């Protein structure tokens, strides 16, 4: 049985994946941003081992979340599922960064740097990453005009860059990114055609090391139907390294060797 942490698992795809893992007998830890959400998460997945509480919207909060997660780790797999959607408002965090970037892009980097190294890492991306800006200029929207859909697309491009950069640097860890599809969740909207069960299964199969899609390949971008070719910027190693450097400067953390 595997021991797995899924961030942002108080609802949606993360919760669906956690339920599936728990029902299979795996040790799954949920994550929620506060006590109220943590109770909701545990009520929804009563077989979960526990809930890691932490606000991923700030650098300090993400660092604290990593500390709390390490107390109940190490994990066989970590699924970076927490995220803000394409309709997120233009909110700046305490660090002066736009919240979509802070939660979707920077927080997974911080957690990856600080948490005990797992066997497998999965970063949730989106097909919308194809509209992301690979110039990596002002990624935190500190100066340029905010556009919610663009910010979301950018962040999902960042997640693929992060997964690929980690796969190159940590050759002993399987690091991949998943496009779940357009799913009927709070983020995707009630009119979305997909059900949470489809990406949840893809997430779970990867997390327990039994993915027919990725096998033991690392650095792969895939959806529940198979491996996909991402935005060309995501496959550019110079761009990957540039993104990692930006995150390092913003967080004060570098990826351990």
Buried (B, 14 or more C-beta within 10 A) or exposed (E): EBBBBBBBBBBBBBBBBBBBBBEEEBBBBBBBBEEEBBEBBBEBBEBBBBBBBBBBBBBEBBBBBBEBBBEBBBBBBBBBBBBBBBEBEEEBBEBEBBBBBBBBBBBBBBBBBBBEBBBBBBBBBBBBBBBBBBEBEBBBBEEBEBEBBBBBBBBBBBBBBBBBBBBEBBEEBBBBBBBBBBBBBEBBEEEBEBBBBBBBBBBBBBBBBEBEBBEEEBBBBBBBEEEBEBBEBBBBEEBBBBBBEBBBEBBEBEBEE
